[in-house]
Protein backbone atom coordinates (compact mmCIF):
# COMPACT_ATOMS: atom_id res chain seq x y z
CA UNK A 1 0.00 0.00 0.00
CA UNK A 2 1.14 3.53 -0.75
CA UNK A 3 1.36 5.65 2.41
CA UNK A 4 0.75 9.41 2.46
CA UNK A 5 2.04 10.96 5.68
CA UNK A 6 0.59 14.03 7.40
CA UNK A 7 3.44 14.58 9.84
CA UNK A 8 2.05 17.74 11.43
CA UNK A 9 -0.98 15.77 12.66
CA UNK A 10 0.64 12.35 13.14
CA UNK A 11 -1.80 10.90 10.62
CA UNK A 12 -1.46 8.85 7.47
CA UNK A 13 -3.56 7.78 4.52
CA UNK A 14 -2.98 4.35 2.99
CA UNK A 15 -3.85 3.97 -0.69
CA UNK A 16 -4.28 0.80 -2.73
CA UNK A 17 -5.67 0.44 -6.24
CA UNK A 18 -7.09 -3.02 -6.81
CA UNK A 19 -6.76 -4.96 -10.10
CA UNK A 20 -10.44 -4.30 -10.92
CA UNK A 21 -9.86 -0.53 -10.70
CA UNK A 22 -11.37 0.18 -7.27
CA UNK A 23 -9.20 2.61 -5.29
CA UNK A 24 -9.18 2.00 -1.54
CA UNK A 25 -8.26 4.72 0.96
CA UNK A 26 -7.70 3.75 4.60
CA UNK A 27 -7.12 6.23 7.42
CA UNK A 28 -6.81 4.57 10.83
CA UNK A 29 -7.55 6.84 13.80
CA UNK A 30 -5.89 5.87 17.06
CA UNK A 31 -8.21 5.98 20.08
CA UNK A 32 -11.42 6.04 18.01
CA UNK A 33 -14.15 3.49 18.68
CA UNK A 34 -16.23 4.05 15.56
CA UNK A 35 -15.54 3.24 11.91
CA UNK A 36 -17.03 5.11 8.95
CA UNK A 37 -16.91 3.91 5.35
CA UNK A 38 -18.01 5.67 2.16
CA UNK A 39 -18.27 3.91 -1.18
CA UNK A 40 -18.34 6.73 -3.71
CA UNK A 41 -19.34 6.65 -7.36
CA UNK A 42 -18.07 9.36 -9.70
CA UNK A 43 -21.58 9.79 -11.10
CA UNK A 44 -24.30 12.33 -10.38
CA UNK A 45 -27.33 14.12 -11.76
CA UNK A 46 -25.34 16.06 -14.37
CA UNK A 47 -24.17 12.84 -16.05
CA UNK A 48 -27.41 12.14 -17.89
CA UNK A 49 -25.68 12.73 -21.25
CA UNK A 50 -22.41 11.02 -22.10
CA UNK A 51 -20.50 9.22 -24.81
CA UNK A 52 -20.12 5.49 -24.15
CA UNK A 53 -17.59 3.59 -26.26
CA UNK A 54 -17.91 6.25 -28.96
CA UNK A 55 -21.72 6.48 -28.98
CA UNK A 56 -23.70 9.37 -27.49
CA UNK A 57 -26.26 8.43 -24.85
CA UNK A 58 -28.97 10.72 -23.43
CA UNK A 59 -30.87 9.47 -20.38
CA UNK A 60 -33.84 10.93 -18.47
CA UNK A 61 -33.17 13.61 -15.85
CA UNK A 62 -33.00 12.13 -12.36
CA UNK A 63 -31.57 8.78 -13.45
CA UNK A 64 -28.61 8.90 -11.00
CA UNK A 65 -30.88 9.61 -8.03
CA UNK A 66 -33.32 6.94 -9.23
CA UNK A 67 -30.50 4.40 -9.42
CA UNK A 68 -29.38 5.27 -5.89
CA UNK A 69 -32.87 4.39 -4.65
CA UNK A 70 -32.92 1.15 -6.62
CA UNK A 71 -29.66 -0.09 -5.10
CA UNK A 72 -31.45 -0.60 -1.77
CA UNK A 73 -34.33 -2.54 -3.33
CA UNK A 74 -33.30 -6.21 -3.36
CA UNK A 75 -35.13 -9.44 -4.20
CA UNK A 76 -35.40 -11.00 -0.77
CA UNK A 77 -33.88 -8.67 1.80
CA UNK A 78 -33.87 -5.07 2.98
CA UNK A 79 -30.46 -3.41 3.02
CA UNK A 80 -31.29 -1.08 5.91
CA UNK A 81 -32.43 -4.06 8.01
CA UNK A 82 -29.09 -5.78 7.41
CA UNK A 83 -27.22 -2.72 8.66
CA UNK A 84 -29.60 -2.31 11.61
CA UNK A 85 -29.03 -5.91 12.71
CA UNK A 86 -25.30 -5.24 13.01
CA UNK A 87 -25.83 -1.96 14.86
CA UNK A 88 -24.71 0.26 11.99
CA UNK A 89 -26.14 3.52 10.74
CA UNK A 90 -26.36 3.71 6.95
CA UNK A 91 -27.30 6.29 4.36
CA UNK A 92 -26.84 7.35 0.74
CA UNK A 93 -27.13 10.54 -1.27
CA UNK A 94 -26.82 11.80 -4.81
CA UNK A 95 -25.33 15.18 -5.72
CA UNK A 96 -24.67 16.89 -9.04
CA UNK A 97 -21.54 14.80 -9.67
CA UNK A 98 -21.40 12.06 -7.01
CA UNK A 99 -23.37 9.20 -5.49
CA UNK A 100 -22.22 8.07 -2.04
CA UNK A 101 -23.17 5.04 0.04
CA UNK A 102 -22.01 4.99 3.63
CA UNK A 103 -22.23 3.46 7.07
CA UNK A 104 -20.87 4.11 10.56
CA UNK A 105 -20.50 1.43 13.20
CA UNK A 106 -18.84 0.55 16.50
CA UNK A 107 -19.20 -3.20 15.99
CA UNK A 108 -19.25 -5.91 13.30
CA UNK A 109 -17.10 -3.78 11.01
CA UNK A 110 -16.25 -6.64 8.63
CA UNK A 111 -19.89 -7.67 8.27
CA UNK A 112 -20.98 -4.10 7.53
CA UNK A 113 -18.16 -3.62 5.05
CA UNK A 114 -19.29 -6.69 3.12
CA UNK A 115 -22.90 -5.50 3.20
CA UNK A 116 -21.84 -2.14 1.75
CA UNK A 117 -19.75 -3.61 -1.05
CA UNK A 118 -22.26 -6.32 -1.90
CA UNK A 119 -25.45 -4.31 -2.04
CA UNK A 120 -23.86 -1.68 -4.29
CA UNK A 121 -21.94 -4.12 -6.50
CA UNK A 122 -24.62 -6.82 -6.79
CA UNK A 123 -27.69 -5.08 -8.26
CA UNK A 124 -31.19 -6.46 -8.59
CA UNK A 125 -33.39 -4.71 -11.14
CA UNK A 126 -36.77 -5.76 -12.50
CA UNK A 127 -39.33 -3.94 -14.60
CA UNK A 128 -41.88 -4.20 -11.78
CA UNK A 129 -39.53 -2.72 -9.19
CA UNK A 130 -38.50 0.11 -11.52
CA UNK A 131 -42.12 1.06 -12.15
CA UNK A 132 -42.98 0.88 -8.46
CA UNK A 133 -40.11 3.20 -7.57
CA UNK A 134 -41.46 5.89 -9.89
CA UNK A 135 -44.40 6.58 -7.57
CA UNK A 136 -42.13 6.82 -4.53
CA UNK A 137 -39.80 9.33 -6.17
CA UNK A 138 -42.73 11.29 -7.61
CA UNK A 139 -43.94 11.85 -4.03
CA UNK A 140 -40.45 13.06 -3.08
CA UNK A 141 -40.36 15.46 -6.03
CA UNK A 142 -43.77 16.91 -5.15
CA UNK A 143 -42.74 17.30 -1.52
CA UNK A 144 -39.75 19.43 -2.53
CA UNK A 145 -41.92 21.46 -4.90
CA UNK A 146 -43.74 22.73 -1.81
CA UNK A 147 -40.50 23.70 -0.06
CA UNK A 148 -39.74 27.39 -0.84
CA UNK A 149 -36.08 27.11 0.16
CA UNK A 150 -35.56 24.13 -2.10
CA UNK A 151 -37.33 25.86 -4.97
CA UNK A 152 -35.31 29.05 -4.52
CA UNK A 153 -32.09 27.05 -4.64
CA UNK A 154 -32.83 25.03 -7.76
CA UNK A 155 -34.58 27.86 -9.59
CA UNK A 156 -31.46 29.97 -9.15
CA UNK A 157 -29.25 27.20 -10.51
CA UNK A 158 -31.69 26.73 -13.38
CA UNK A 159 -31.21 30.38 -14.33
CA UNK A 160 -27.44 30.22 -13.97
CA UNK A 161 -27.14 27.13 -16.19
CA UNK A 162 -30.07 27.12 -18.63
CA UNK A 163 -30.34 24.37 -21.24
CA UNK A 164 -27.98 22.09 -19.33
CA UNK A 165 -28.27 19.12 -17.00
CA UNK A 166 -27.91 21.54 -14.08
CA UNK A 167 -31.25 23.07 -15.06
CA UNK A 168 -32.90 19.89 -13.78
CA UNK A 169 -33.45 18.99 -10.14
CA UNK A 170 -31.21 16.20 -8.88
CA UNK A 171 -34.31 14.00 -8.56
CA UNK A 172 -35.55 15.00 -12.02
CA UNK A 173 -39.18 15.85 -12.76
CA UNK A 174 -42.32 13.75 -12.51
CA UNK A 175 -42.30 13.48 -16.30
CA UNK A 176 -38.64 12.52 -16.64
CA UNK A 177 -38.84 9.94 -13.85
CA UNK A 178 -41.96 8.41 -15.38
CA UNK A 179 -40.02 7.89 -18.62
CA UNK A 180 -37.22 5.86 -16.95
CA UNK A 181 -37.12 2.26 -18.14
CA UNK A 182 -35.42 -0.89 -16.92
CA UNK A 183 -32.97 -0.56 -19.82
CA UNK A 184 -32.09 2.99 -18.68
CA UNK A 185 -31.34 1.78 -15.16
CA UNK A 186 -29.24 -1.17 -16.30
CA UNK A 187 -27.27 0.96 -18.77
CA UNK A 188 -26.56 3.65 -16.15
CA UNK A 189 -25.41 1.01 -13.69
CA UNK A 190 -23.17 -0.87 -16.13
CA UNK A 191 -21.64 2.40 -17.32
CA UNK A 192 -20.88 4.20 -14.08
CA UNK A 193 -20.86 1.58 -11.32
CA UNK A 194 -17.70 -0.10 -12.53
CA UNK A 195 -15.03 -0.35 -9.77
CA UNK A 196 -12.71 1.86 -11.83
CA UNK A 197 -15.23 4.70 -11.40
CA UNK A 198 -15.54 4.19 -7.63
CA UNK A 199 -13.54 4.81 -4.49
CA UNK A 200 -13.78 3.35 -0.99
CA UNK A 201 -12.73 5.58 1.93
CA UNK A 202 -12.63 4.18 5.46
CA UNK A 203 -11.56 5.99 8.61
CA UNK A 204 -11.71 5.45 12.36
CA UNK A 205 -11.04 2.21 14.22
CA UNK A 206 -9.45 -0.20 11.75
CA UNK A 207 -6.43 -2.36 11.08
CA UNK A 208 -5.23 -1.40 7.57
CA UNK A 209 -3.76 -4.77 6.54
CA UNK A 210 -6.71 -6.74 7.88
CA UNK A 211 -9.25 -4.36 6.35
CA UNK A 212 -7.56 -4.44 2.96
CA UNK A 213 -7.51 -8.25 3.00
CA UNK A 214 -11.28 -8.27 3.63
CA UNK A 215 -11.83 -5.92 0.70
CA UNK A 216 -9.59 -7.95 -1.63
CA UNK A 217 -11.42 -11.16 -0.68
CA UNK A 218 -14.78 -9.49 -1.31
CA UNK A 219 -13.76 -8.18 -4.72
CA UNK A 220 -12.22 -11.52 -5.74
CA UNK A 221 -15.65 -13.16 -5.42
CA UNK A 222 -17.08 -10.90 -8.13
CA UNK A 223 -16.72 -10.67 -11.88
CA UNK A 224 -16.78 -7.24 -13.50
CA UNK A 225 -17.04 -6.32 -17.16
CA UNK A 226 -14.31 -4.49 -19.01
CA UNK A 227 -13.81 -0.85 -18.06
CA UNK A 228 -16.22 1.24 -20.18
CA UNK A 229 -14.86 4.18 -22.16
CA UNK A 230 -16.85 7.18 -20.88
CA UNK A 231 -16.64 10.73 -22.17
CA UNK A 232 -18.65 13.12 -20.04
CA UNK A 233 -20.55 15.95 -21.70
CA UNK A 234 -20.41 19.28 -19.84
CA UNK A 235 -22.53 21.73 -21.80
CA UNK A 236 -22.19 24.82 -19.62
CA UNK A 237 -21.96 27.69 -22.09
CA UNK A 238 -21.46 31.05 -20.40
CA UNK A 239 -24.47 33.24 -19.53
CA UNK A 240 -23.20 36.77 -19.09
CA UNK A 241 -26.57 38.50 -18.90
CA UNK A 242 -28.33 39.40 -15.64
CA UNK A 243 -31.99 38.72 -14.93
CA UNK A 244 -34.52 38.54 -12.10
CA UNK A 245 -36.98 35.64 -12.01
CA UNK A 246 -40.05 35.69 -9.74
CA UNK A 247 -42.15 32.77 -8.48
CA UNK A 248 -45.28 32.77 -6.33
CA UNK A 249 -45.60 30.41 -3.37
CA UNK A 250 -47.20 30.30 0.04
CA UNK A 251 -44.50 32.12 2.03
CA UNK A 252 -44.81 34.47 5.00
CA UNK A 253 -41.87 36.60 3.86
CA UNK A 254 -40.27 37.10 0.47
CA UNK A 255 -37.26 34.89 -0.24
CA UNK A 256 -34.42 36.18 -2.41
CA UNK A 257 -31.51 34.23 -3.82
CA UNK A 258 -28.65 35.88 -5.68
CA UNK A 259 -26.70 33.37 -7.77
CA UNK A 260 -23.11 34.08 -8.83
CA UNK A 261 -21.89 31.86 -11.63
CA UNK A 262 -18.14 31.61 -12.06
CA UNK A 263 -17.07 31.54 -15.69
CA UNK A 264 -13.35 31.39 -14.98
CA UNK A 265 -11.28 28.23 -15.33
CA UNK A 266 -10.89 26.53 -11.96
CA UNK A 267 -7.54 24.81 -11.30
CA UNK A 268 -7.36 21.12 -10.46
CA UNK A 269 -6.09 19.07 -7.53
CA UNK A 270 -4.71 20.92 -4.52
CA UNK A 271 -4.99 24.23 -6.36
CA UNK A 272 -8.73 23.61 -6.60
CA UNK A 273 -8.86 23.33 -2.81
CA UNK A 274 -6.89 26.57 -2.48
CA UNK A 275 -9.39 28.26 -4.82
CA UNK A 276 -12.35 27.05 -2.73
CA UNK A 277 -10.83 28.05 0.59
CA UNK A 278 -9.80 31.45 -0.76
CA UNK A 279 -13.33 32.20 -1.98
CA UNK A 280 -14.84 30.92 1.26
CA UNK A 281 -12.76 33.40 3.22
CA UNK A 282 -13.67 36.15 0.77
CA UNK A 283 -17.38 35.56 1.33
CA UNK A 284 -16.86 35.42 5.10
CA UNK A 285 -14.99 38.73 5.02
CA UNK A 286 -18.01 40.45 3.52
CA UNK A 287 -21.06 38.31 4.33
CA UNK A 288 -20.45 36.49 7.63
CA UNK A 289 -21.96 37.71 10.89
CA UNK A 290 -18.63 39.30 11.81
CA UNK A 291 -18.43 41.36 8.63
CA UNK A 292 -19.06 45.11 8.63
CA UNK A 293 -21.31 44.88 5.56
CA UNK A 294 -23.39 42.12 7.14
CA UNK A 295 -23.82 44.16 10.30
CA UNK A 296 -24.96 47.17 8.30
CA UNK A 297 -27.54 45.22 6.30
CA UNK A 298 -28.77 43.38 9.39
CA UNK A 299 -29.36 46.50 11.47
CA UNK A 300 -31.04 48.27 8.57
CA UNK A 301 -33.50 45.38 8.29
CA UNK A 302 -32.47 44.31 4.79
CA UNK A 303 -31.38 40.86 5.98
CA UNK A 304 -32.09 38.76 9.07
CA UNK A 305 -30.87 35.53 10.68
CA UNK A 306 -32.02 33.54 7.65
CA UNK A 307 -29.28 35.08 5.48
CA UNK A 308 -26.53 32.71 4.37
CA UNK A 309 -24.09 32.07 1.56
CA UNK A 310 -22.68 28.91 0.03
CA UNK A 311 -20.17 28.01 -2.65
CA UNK A 312 -20.23 24.92 -4.88
CA UNK A 313 -17.20 23.82 -6.89
CA UNK A 314 -17.74 20.56 -8.71
CA UNK A 315 -16.72 18.85 -11.90
CA UNK A 316 -17.20 21.33 -14.74
CA UNK A 317 -18.91 24.17 -12.89
CA UNK A 318 -18.79 26.43 -9.83
CA UNK A 319 -21.18 28.98 -8.36
CA UNK A 320 -22.02 30.87 -5.19
CA UNK A 321 -25.43 31.66 -3.76
CA UNK A 322 -26.42 34.35 -1.25
CA UNK A 323 -29.96 34.03 0.03
CA UNK A 324 -32.37 34.88 2.79
CA UNK A 325 -35.82 36.17 3.77
CA UNK A 326 -36.42 39.90 3.47
CA UNK A 327 -39.15 42.52 3.47
CA UNK A 328 -37.03 44.64 1.10
CA UNK A 329 -36.25 42.37 -1.88
CA UNK A 330 -35.17 45.14 -4.26
CA UNK A 331 -32.83 46.67 -1.69
CA UNK A 332 -31.53 43.19 -0.83
CA UNK A 333 -30.49 42.58 -4.43
CA UNK A 334 -29.06 46.08 -4.93
CA UNK A 335 -26.98 45.90 -1.76
CA UNK A 336 -25.58 42.43 -2.52
CA UNK A 337 -24.57 43.53 -6.02
CA UNK A 338 -23.02 46.73 -4.68
CA UNK A 339 -20.94 44.86 -2.13
CA UNK A 340 -19.76 42.36 -4.73
CA UNK A 341 -18.52 45.16 -6.98
CA UNK A 342 -16.47 46.69 -4.15
CA UNK A 343 -14.79 43.45 -3.03
CA UNK A 344 -11.73 43.64 -5.37
CA UNK A 345 -10.89 47.13 -4.10
CA UNK A 346 -11.63 46.52 -0.42
CA UNK A 347 -10.29 43.04 0.26
CA UNK A 348 -6.61 44.05 0.35
CA UNK A 349 -7.29 46.35 3.31
CA UNK A 350 -8.77 43.64 5.54
CA UNK A 351 -5.59 42.08 6.92
CA UNK A 352 -6.80 41.94 10.54
CA UNK A 353 -10.22 40.63 9.53
CA UNK A 354 -8.54 38.07 7.26
CA UNK A 355 -6.46 36.72 10.10
CA UNK A 356 -9.53 36.43 12.33
CA UNK A 357 -11.48 34.54 9.66
CA UNK A 358 -8.50 32.32 8.99
CA UNK A 359 -8.14 31.48 12.69
CA UNK A 360 -11.86 30.73 12.98
CA UNK A 361 -11.77 28.43 9.97
CA UNK A 362 -8.68 26.72 11.33
CA UNK A 363 -10.51 26.08 14.59
CA UNK A 364 -13.42 24.54 12.69
CA UNK A 365 -11.06 22.17 10.89
CA UNK A 366 -9.39 21.10 14.13
CA UNK A 367 -12.81 20.33 15.58
CA UNK A 368 -13.76 18.27 12.53
CA UNK A 369 -10.65 16.13 12.92
CA UNK A 370 -12.34 14.48 15.91
CA UNK A 371 -15.29 13.31 13.81
CA UNK A 372 -15.14 10.32 11.44
CA UNK A 373 -18.18 11.67 9.59
CA UNK A 374 -16.57 15.09 9.11
CA UNK A 375 -13.28 13.57 7.95
CA UNK A 376 -15.18 11.38 5.48
CA UNK A 377 -17.27 14.32 4.27
CA UNK A 378 -14.16 16.37 3.49
CA UNK A 379 -12.43 13.57 1.60
CA UNK A 380 -12.30 13.61 -2.20
CA UNK A 381 -10.78 10.78 -4.18
CA UNK A 382 -11.83 11.88 -7.65
CA UNK A 383 -9.59 14.91 -8.26
CA UNK A 384 -6.56 13.07 -9.58
CA UNK A 385 -5.02 12.87 -6.11
CA UNK A 386 -6.64 12.13 -2.75
CA UNK A 387 -7.47 15.32 -0.87
CA UNK A 388 -8.16 15.19 2.84
CA UNK A 389 -9.02 17.52 5.67
CA UNK A 390 -5.28 17.62 6.48
CA UNK A 391 -4.53 18.94 3.00
CA UNK A 392 -7.15 21.65 3.56
CA UNK A 393 -5.57 22.75 6.83
CA UNK A 394 -2.12 22.84 5.24
CA UNK A 395 -3.42 25.01 2.40
CA UNK A 396 -5.23 27.27 4.89
CA UNK A 397 -2.06 27.79 6.92
CA UNK A 398 -0.16 28.89 3.81
CA UNK A 399 -2.93 31.09 2.42
CA UNK A 400 -2.25 34.84 2.35
CA UNK A 401 -4.54 37.83 1.91
CA UNK A 402 -2.86 38.40 -1.45
CA UNK A 403 -3.94 34.90 -2.47
CA UNK A 404 -7.52 35.70 -1.48
CA UNK A 405 -7.43 38.94 -3.47
CA UNK A 406 -6.14 37.19 -6.60
CA UNK A 407 -8.66 34.36 -6.33
CA UNK A 408 -11.47 36.86 -5.70
CA UNK A 409 -10.59 38.92 -8.77
CA UNK A 410 -10.39 35.78 -10.86
CA UNK A 411 -13.90 34.73 -9.81
CA UNK A 412 -15.58 38.14 -9.75
CA UNK A 413 -14.15 39.37 -13.05
CA UNK A 414 -15.82 36.48 -14.93
CA UNK A 415 -19.18 36.51 -13.25
CA UNK A 416 -22.80 36.00 -14.26
CA UNK A 417 -25.53 37.06 -11.82
CA UNK A 418 -29.05 35.68 -11.66
CA UNK A 419 -31.71 36.51 -9.06
CA UNK A 420 -34.59 34.36 -7.87
CA UNK A 421 -37.45 35.96 -5.88
CA UNK A 422 -40.16 33.91 -4.23
CA UNK A 423 -43.05 35.93 -2.86
CA UNK A 424 -46.52 35.27 -1.55
CA UNK A 425 -49.46 34.78 -3.92
CA UNK A 426 -51.24 37.82 -2.48
N, C-alpha and C positions, 0 to 999 in steps of 0.2 A: 504494500500500500504506500502511496505517496503521502508524505506528512508535511503539512503547512503549519509552521510554528508562529504563534502570537506571543512572543517572549514577554512583552510588557504586561500581559495578563495571565501568564503561565497557562496558556490554553493551546490546543492544537486541533487541527482538522485533518482527518485521514480520508484520503480519496482513492477510490478503486473503480476503474471502468471494467465492467464484465464483458465477456466475449459476445454476448447478445446486444451490447450497446448501452445497457443500463449503467448510469453513473451513480455510485454509492458514496455518500458523504457521512462520516461518523465523527461526532464531537462528544467525547465522554466528558462528563462534569463531575468532578470529585465532590463527594458529600451530598449529592442530590439523590433523592429517593424516587423520583418520577422519571419516566422516559417518554419522549414525544417523537413521533415519526410522521413525516409528510412525504407522500408519494405524489410528485408533481408531474403534470403533463403540459408540455409546451404547446398548448392548444386552448383557444378561448373563443369568445363570441365573434371576434373580428375575422376569424379564419373560415368563414362560410364560403369564400371563393379561393380557389387555389389551383395550381397546375400539378397534376399527379402523373408521373412517368410520361411527361410531355403533353398531356391532355388536360384542357381546362375543365374544372368542375365547379358548379355553382349549387350550393345547398341552401335550404330554407333558413331564414334568420332564427336564431335560438337553438340550433342543432347541438351546439356544444353543451349548453345548459341541459337540454333534453337528455343527452347522452349521460351526463353526470347523474341525473335521476335514475336512468335505466340501469346503471351499474349496481345499484342497491336491490334491484328487483330480480331475485333468483327463482329457480324452478321450485325448490322444496325447502328453502330456508330464508330467514330474514337476517340480513347482515348486521343490523343494529342489535338484534337479540344475541348474536354471537359475541359481539363486543361487550354487551352488558353482562353476559354470563361470566366473562373473565375480569369484570370490574373496570373495563376501559371506557373512556369517553371518546366518541368518534364524531366526525363531521366531514363535510365536503363543501366546496364552493367553486363557482365559475366566475372568472373575471373577463376582461376584454381579451386577454392574451394567455391566460392560464386556467387549468383546472387542477385543484388540489384535493387530495384525500388524506385524512389524518386521524391519528388517535393519540391519546395520552393515557398512561397507565402506571400504577405502582406495583403491579404483579402480573404474572403470566406474560411477560414481555415476548417470549418466543412465539407463544400461541397467537397473540395479537398481531405480531409481525407477519405471520403466515396468513392470517385472516385478511390483512390489508393487501398483501401481494396477490393473494388468490382471487379475492372478489373483484379486483380491478383487472387482473390479467386473464381471468376465466369468465368471459361474458356469457349471458344467457338472454337472447333476444327472440321474441316471437311476434307475429303480427298482432295477436290478441293483446299482448302486454303493451306493445307500442301504442295501439289505439286507446287502450285504457288510460295510459299516462297522459294523453292529450287533455282529457278532462281535468285531471289534477293540476296540470301546469296552467291551463286556461283559468282556473280559479285563482292561482297565484298571480297571474298577469292582471286579472281584474281587481285583485286586492291592491296591487301597487298603483293601479290607475286612480284609485281613490286616496292615495297618499300624496298630498301636495308637495312635500319635500322631495319625494322620489320623482315626481313629475317635473319639478323645477330643475332637478339635476339632469335628467335625461333629455328634457327639452332643450336645455342649454347646449349639451353635447351635440344634439341633433342639428342645432343651428351652426355650431362651430365646424362640423364635419358633414355637410349635406351630401347626399348621393354617395354615401360610403357605408361600410358595415357598421361604423360607429353611430350612424343615424338610427340604428335599431336598438331597442332594449336588449340587454343581455339574454333575457328569457324569450325574446322574439315577440311576435304579436299573436293574437288568437288565430288569425288567418294563416300566418306562416307555420305555426305549430300544427295546425290542423292538416297542413299539406305534407308533413313529415311522414315518410314511409319506412318500412322495415329495411329496404335497400339503402335508404339514406343513412340510417343508424349504423348498419353494418359497414358501409363504406367509410363513414367518419371514424369508426372505431379502428378498422384495419389500417387506415391512413395515419392516424395521429397517436394511437395507443401502442405503437411499437416501442420496445424498451429503449431504442436509440433516441427516442423523443421524450424520454422520461428521466427523472432524477429521484433518488431516495435520500432524504436527509433525516438523520436520527441524532438526537442529543439527549443528555441527561445521564441516568444511571445505565451504563452499558460496558461490556467488555468488547473492545473493537474486534479482536481476532475471532472470538466466539460468535459475535453478531454477524460478521462477514461470512463465516462458515455456514450459518443458518440461511443467509440470503443466497449464497452460491448453491446450496442444496435445493432450495426452493426453485430457483431459476433452472436448474438442471432437469427438473421434472417436467418442464414445459418446452413445447416446440413453437418457435416463432417463425413467421414468414420472412422473406428477404426484406431488408430495409427499403422502404418506399422512397422514391425520389420526389420530394415535395418542394415546390416553389410557391412561396406565399405571395399573395397579391395585396399590396397596400396602396389603395387608390385614395390618397389624401391630398388632393390638389388644394393649393392655398386659396383661402377666402379672405381677401384683404378689406372687404367692405364691412361697415358697421350697421347693425340693425337692432330694433327692439321688437320682441315678439310677446304678445299678451294672451294669456289663457284665463278662463273663468272657472273657478272652483268654489266649493263651500269652505272658505277660510275666514277666520275672525280678523286677521290683519293681512295686508298685502305682503307677498313674498317676492323678493327680487334676487336674481342671480346674475352676476356679471362674469361671463366666461372669457378667459384670455387664452387664445390659441397661439402656441409658439410655432413659428414657421422657420426657425433656425435649425441648423443641423446639430443634433445632440451627439456628443462624443460617446464612445463605447467603453465598456469595462469599468475600471476604477474611475476614469475621468467622468463617466456618466454619474457615478455616485457623488463626485465632487460637485458636478453641475446641480444635482438635486439638493444637496445640502446647502450650497450657496444660495439657491433661490429660496429655500425654506427660511434661511436667516433673513434674506431680503424682505420676504413677506412679514416675518415677525417684527422686523425693525419698523414697519409702517402700519401693520394691521393687527398686531397682538395687543393684549390688554395693557401692556406696559408702554405701548407706543404713544407718542404725543398726538399723532393724527387720530388714532383710535379714541383717545380720551376726549378730544375735541368733538368728534362726531357723536360719541356716546352722550356727553353732557348737553349737546344741542338737540338730542332726541332723534337724530337721523338713524342711528343704529341702537340696538339693545343687546341683551345677553345672548340672543339667538345668532348674532353675527359670527361668522367663521370663514376661514379660507382653507383650501386644500390644493395640492399640486399632484398631478398624475404624470408619470413619465414611463411609458411602456413601449413595447416594440412598434416602432413606426410613427409614434405620435406623442405629444406632450401638451398639457394644458393646465391652467389654474382656474379656480372658481372661487369667487367671493360672494357670499350670500347671507341673507338674513331677513327677518320680518321688519317692516317699517311702515310708518304712517306718512312718510314723505318719499315715495318711490322715485320721483324725478330728481329730488335733491340727492338721494342715495346714489343714483347712477352718476350724476354730475360730479359729486365729491370723490367717488372712487376713481373716475377717469382723471380728475384733476390731480389726485395724489400720485397716480401711476405715471403721469407725465413729468412730475417733479422728481421722481426717484433717482434717475441718473445724475442729476445735479446735487441732490441732497445726501445721497448715501455715503459719499466720501467724508462727510463731516460728522459721522456718527460713530467715531472710534470707541467711546465709552459705552454707548448703547450696544455696539457690536460685541464687545467683550462680555457684557452682561448676558446677551442672548446666547453667545457661544458657551458660557459657563452653565447656563440653564439647560441647554441642549445636551451638554456633556453629562450633567447630572441625571438627565432622563435616560441616557444610554447606560450609565453605570447601574441604574435601577433595573433596567431591562435585562442586564446580564444575569440577574438572579431568577429569571423566569424562562423555563424551557419553551413556553409558547411564544414569548417575545423574541427569543433567539431564533426560533424556527420561522417566525413571521418576517424577520429581517433578512433571512437567508435567500440568496438568488443563485441558482446553479445554471442559468440559461443565458448568461452574458459573456460566454467565452472563457470565463474564469470564475471560480466560486467567490462570491462576495458575502462577507459575514458582518455581523454587528461590530466585530473588532476592526475590520477594515474601515467601517464608517467612523469609528472613534479616532482612528489614526488620521484619516482625512480631515476630520473636524479639528484636531489638534493643529494641523499644519495650515489650515485655512486662514487667510488674511482678509482684511477689509478690502484690499485691492482686488483680491480674487472675487469677492462678492460683487464689487462694482463692475468688473469685466463681465462676469456671468450675467448680471442684471441687464447691462447694456445689450448683450448678445440676445437675450430673450425679449426685452422690451422694444428693441429696434426692429424686430420682425414679428409684429404682433397683429392679430385679428381680434376684435372685440365683438361679442354678441351678448345681448341682454334678454333675459327671460323674466316676465312679470306675471305673477299669478294673483289675481284679485277676486274679490267676492262677486257673485252673480248680480247682486243689487247695485 
